[in-house]
Each structure stands twice: as structure tokens, then as C-alpha cells.
Amino acid sequence: MQVGVIGINYKLASLSLREQLAKLCERRLNQGNSIHGKHALITLSTCNRTELYFSSDNLTETHSYLLEILRQGNNHLFDQKLYSYFHDDCFNHLAKVTAGLDSAIIAETEIQGQVKSAYDEAASKYPLPYPLHYLFQKCLKIGKSIRQKIPHSRFAPDLEHAIYHAGSHFFGDADNVSILFIGASEINHKILTFFQKKKHKQITLCNRTPITQNIPFLELERLEEWVHYDWIILATKAQEHLIKKCPPSLAQPKLIMDLSVPRNVDPKIGRHKQVTLLNIDQIQRTLTFRQKRLTAIMEDAKISVTQSVNRQIALYNEKQVKKAQFLELAASG
């Protein structure tokens, strides 16, 4: 199968390097086109990874083309942080990613939607080659199937619990603080819904447009009013800092959680004595203990993924053989 991937993730690269690569891909490769010369691309960019899936007649040439772009502005050590997979290995990698088995938070559910969104966006820009369609469609199917096999457990880690407990620890009683959610992303929506189930009433959403009448709304143009809230949670696709400065004097301590990559908050704000700034990597590290309980379950899931991938690759190869035979017969007739 003529597919490959080149990428970087949380296992090998720091947050600053991941956001640098995400910005570069957005600037150079996501400008309204999924086809760059002879190279068909799908960009998957999340808080944990930035990956470029590609297909062409010459995968080595495409890989070199992408590597040259990714090297721009990076030092020679950057190459050591990248990983690449081709053909069946690429298929197996995306299947594990989609199933949540390669995430910092094991079995997290957001990645399924993120993979689908990346595929849908690329497909809407240009007719993609069949191998990329097959790769993403089958991996999404495998990911959904694997999730149904993973038993729900009270030990299963999730981001919303980690965020809520961190806030409770910081404030003492998370129910009595005012919270500002910035961005209407899927992750923010999931966290916000969790807070509502906890009967938290002091919630405001800051976004370009309101998404519900049930939550107080703050226009994005008034974002400087973030200083009036105790707890600020950001998760957007913005490529720049949304919170760039902080007043020298703050009456109350602020807890800011920046879940975005690239980051939405200037890291310098974390130096303020009244501000505690946490990024996505710092928050995810608090889930290490819970994730250890899922090790055995995840190993079984990885075996299931490999078996499913092998079946789909066999079907793909069988279709390609039949197609070649048909074309040969048509040409001879």
C-alpha cells in the first residue's frame, strides 16, 4: 500500500518543539489544499502529535520533500525527534493512534474525532488517492471496534477528571470559583459538560460565537476580561497566543490551564506570583498512576489492532490483484 507518515509526538518531543512543528505545517501545508505537486497529504495535528500522512507513486521522494519542509528553522537534532512509517507499518501506526493506544492519556476518546476531522477536511479540499481513503476509513472503523472491546473501568484515566481534581486541589472547593472556558473545541466541550454534571454553576464560555443559551457568553473581543475569573481553561486551534500579558497586580490567585498546541498563553505569564500556568503535558503527567492499571487491557487491545490491520491489508491487496487482472484482460481484449 502506497502510504507513509512522518511525525512527531509527546514521547520524543517537548511541547515547544511540537507547537513549532504544528505552526510550520499550518503555514506551509494547510493552505486550502491537500495536494502539493505529486504529493497527497493529510495533516493530523493534536495536543499530543503532529503527523503528515501521505501517498504518491514515489514514497521516498515524498518523504524527502516533507522532511525538507519540516527541517526549516530547526537545528540538526530535530531529525532525531521524528519518526516515519511506510506501507503496512503506517497502517498499523494510524490504527493504534485512532484507537487511543498511542496517546498520552491511554484510551482517550477525543483522538477518534480528531482523526476523522483531519480526514474529512483533507478530502473536502481535493480528491484524495484511494490508498489514503482506504487507510483512514479502515483505521476509523478499527478504532471504533477496539473501543467497544475495552471495558469501562473506574481506573480509566481521562482529562476532565485530571483537570477537575487539579482545580479542586488548587482552590480547595472547585464549586465556588468562577471558570472561563476559552474556545468551543471538542475537548473544552467535554470538560465543560463534566463540570456541569458536577453542578458547577459559575461557568462562562469565551468564543467567537455563542454555542448555547444555557451558558453565559463572553465575546472573544473582550478576552482581556479573563483577569476577572479565577480559573481559565483554553483549548482552541489558534496559532498564536490569545493571552499575551497579565496586569502587574492581581487581587486573587489565578489558575490557567492551556490545553492547546500551539499554546494559547504566553509562557511568561506563568512567572507572575499570582498565576499558576499548566500546559497539556503537565496535566497529562498527573494521570500516570491510573494509566498503569490499564496496561494489561491495552496490550490485548494492541494485539486486536494488529490482527484487524492485517485483515484489512489482505483485503486491500486482494482488491489490487483483481483490479490488475481486470485491466490486463481489458487490454488484451
N, C-alpha and C positions, 0 to 999 in steps of 0.2 A: 504494500500500500504506500503510495507516494505522499506521505505526510511526515512532518517533523515539528519539533518545538524547541525553542531556545528561551530560557527564562532565568529568573532569579527569585528566591523566596526567603522566608523568615529563618530557615535553617542555616543559611550560609551568609546572608547579608544583613547589615544593620538597617534600621528604619531610614536613616538619612540616605543610604545608597538606594534603597528600594524606591523612595519617593523621587530621587533624582532620575532613576530609570523610567518611572511612571510618567514624569513630566516630559521626558525626551520622547517617549513613544506617542504621547498625546500630541506633541508638537510636530513630529516627523511622520508618523504613520497612521494617525487617526483623523486625517483632514478630509472627511467625507468620501473616502474611497477605500475599498478592500483589496484593490488590485494595484500593485506597484510594479509596472513593467510586466515581466513574466511571472511575478510572484503574487500568489493569492494568500492573504493573511487574515487571521482572526486574533484580535488582541484581548487577552484576559487579564484585567488589572483589578486586584482587590487589596485589602489591607495586608494580606499575607504574601502576595506574589504579583509579579508582572510577567506574563508569558506571551510569546508570539507563536501561534500555530500556523504552519504554512504548508503549501502544496505547490508543486511545479514539476516540470519534466526533469529538472536537474536540482535535486535537494541540496547537493553540496554547494552549488552556485548560490542558491537562495540563502543558505546558512551563512555563507561568506558575506553576502550582501547585507544581511541583517546585523551580523557581528560588526561590520564596519560602521554601521549607524550607531549601534549601542556603545561602541568604544569612544565616540565623540565626547570630549570633555572629561573622560575618565582616565585614571592612571593605569599603569601596566598590571597592577594587582587585581583590577576589575575582572579580568578574564577568569581568575581563579574562583570567582563567586558565581559564575554562570554554569548552567547545566544544559545539556542538549540530548534529545532522544529522537530516534528516527524509526519509521515503519511501525512494526509491532510494538516496540518499546514505547513509542509515542502514544499509541492507543492505550496501552496498559497504564501509562502515567496519567492521562486525562481521565480514565475511568476511576482511578483511585482519588484523584482530585475532586471529581464530581460527587463521589460517594462520601466525601468529607474525611477520608482516611489519610490525607496528606496535609491537613490543616493544623494550625497551632492549637486550636480547640477541636479535639477529635470528635468526629460525627456531627459537627456543626451543620446547620441546615441552610444557612444563607448561600453557601457556595453553589448549590444546585441552581438557584435562581440567577446567580451571577454568571454561571457558565451559559445558561440559556439566553440571558440578555446579551452577552458577548456574541453568541452565535446569531441571534435574531438581528442584531444591529449590523453585523457584517453582511449577512445575507440580504438585508434591505438595501445595501449600497451598491451591490454588484452581484451578478450570477456567479456563485462560487463553484469551483470544480467538485465533481462528485465525491472524491475521497474526503474532502473536508465536511461535506454534508453528512456522509456516512459516519465519519469519526464522531462528530458532535451529537448527531441524533442517537446513535447507539450508546454512547457514553452517558447521555442523559437518561436513557432507558435503564442502563445498568445501575447508575447511581440511585435511581428511584427504587429499583428492585432490592438493592443492598440495604437501603434504609428500612425497608419493610421487614427485613430479617433481623435487624439489630433490636434487641429487646430494650424497652424503656427501663431505665434504672435510676434510682434516686442518686446514684453516684455519677450519672452522666453530667459532664460539665457544660455550662452554657454561659454566654457572655452576659446576658441580662442578670443572672444571679450574681456573677462576679462584680458587676457594676453596682448593683443594689447593696450588696454586703460591704463593698468598699465605702460607699456613701454612708451607710449606717455606722460604720466604724469611725468615719471622719467626723460626722455630725452628732453621733450619739443616738439621735432619733430622726431617721430619714423622712418620717411623715410630716415633720414640722418645718421643713426647709422649702424654699422656692426653687424650682428647677426650670431651666431654659434648655429646650432641645433645639439645636440649630441644624436644619436640614430634614427633609422628609424622605430620607433613604429607607430602604427595607430594614436595615439594621436599627436605625432610630425608631422606626415604627414598631418593631418587635420589642425594643426596650421600653418604649413609651406605654405600649399595651400591658406589659408586665407590671409597670409602676401603677397603672390604673387598677389592675387586679389586686394590688396591694393597698387599694383605697387611698392612694396619694392624690390629693386634690389641687395642690399648688403647682400645676404644670402649665407651661406656656411653650408654644411652638413658634420658632422663627424660621420663615421660609419666604420664597418669592411670592407664593400664593397660598391662601389657607386651604387645608385639605379636609377639614371638618369644622362644624359649628360648635362641637362639644368641647373644644379646647381653645382657651384664649390664644389669640394670634398676634405676633409681633412682626411687622414688616421688616424685610431684610435691610431696607434703607435705614432702619433705626437700630441697627445691630450694636451701636455704641452703648445702648442701654443694657448691655449684658452685665454691667457692673452692679445693677440693681438686684441681681439674682444671686442666690447662694451657690448653686450647683449648675454648671454649664456642661452639656454633653453635645459634642459635634460629630456629625457623620455626613459629609457631603462629597460631591465629586469635584469641588472647586480645586483649581490647580494652583491657587495662591493662598496666602494667609488671610483669613477673614477677620481674625482678632490680631491686630498688629501692635497695639500699645495698651498700657494699663496706667490709670491715674496713680501718681506717686503715693497718695493716701487713700486707703480703703478702710471703711469703718469695720467691716466684718471679713472673716476669712472666706476665701473662695476655693471651691474645688472644681477644676476644669478637666474634663476627660475628652481628649482628642482622639477619636477613633478613625480618622481619615488618613489615607495615604494617596497623594501628598498631604502633609499635615496642614490643618486649618488654623493653627495657633502658632504664632512666633514663639519658638522655644525660649527666647529671652524673657518672656513674661513669667516663666516658672521661677525666675530669680527673685521675684517680689516676695517679701517676707510674709505677705498675707495670702499668697496664691500657692496652691498645690496643683501642679500640672502633671497629668498622667497621659502617656501615649498608649497606643494599642498594644505594643509589645509588653509594656509594664503591667497592663491589666491582664493580659493573657497568661503571664507567668504565675499569677495567683491561682490558676486552675491546675497546676501541675499535679497536686496530690490527688484530686478527683480523677484526673485522666489515667493515673496508674491503675485504678480499679477496672478500667476498660481494656487493658492490654490484651487479655485473652480473647475477648469478644472481637476486638479489631483484627487480631491475627487471623481468626476464622473468616472475617469479612474480606480480608485481602486475598485469601485463597479463593473465595467465591468470585471476587472480581476477576482474578486471573483466568478462572475457568470460563466465565462469561465472555471475556475478551477473546479467548481462544476460539470459542464457538462462533463469535461474530466475524473474526478474521477468516475462519474456514469458509463461512458463507460468502464473504466478500470475494475470496479467491475463486470459489466455485462459480460465482456470477461472472467474474472476469474471464475465466476459461470458456464459459458458454458464449460470452459475447465475442471473444476472439474466434471461436469456431464458427459462429454465425456469420461474421464478417468475411471469414475465409471462404465459406460456402457461397456467400453472395457474390464475392469477387470472381470465383471460378465459374459461376453460373452465368 
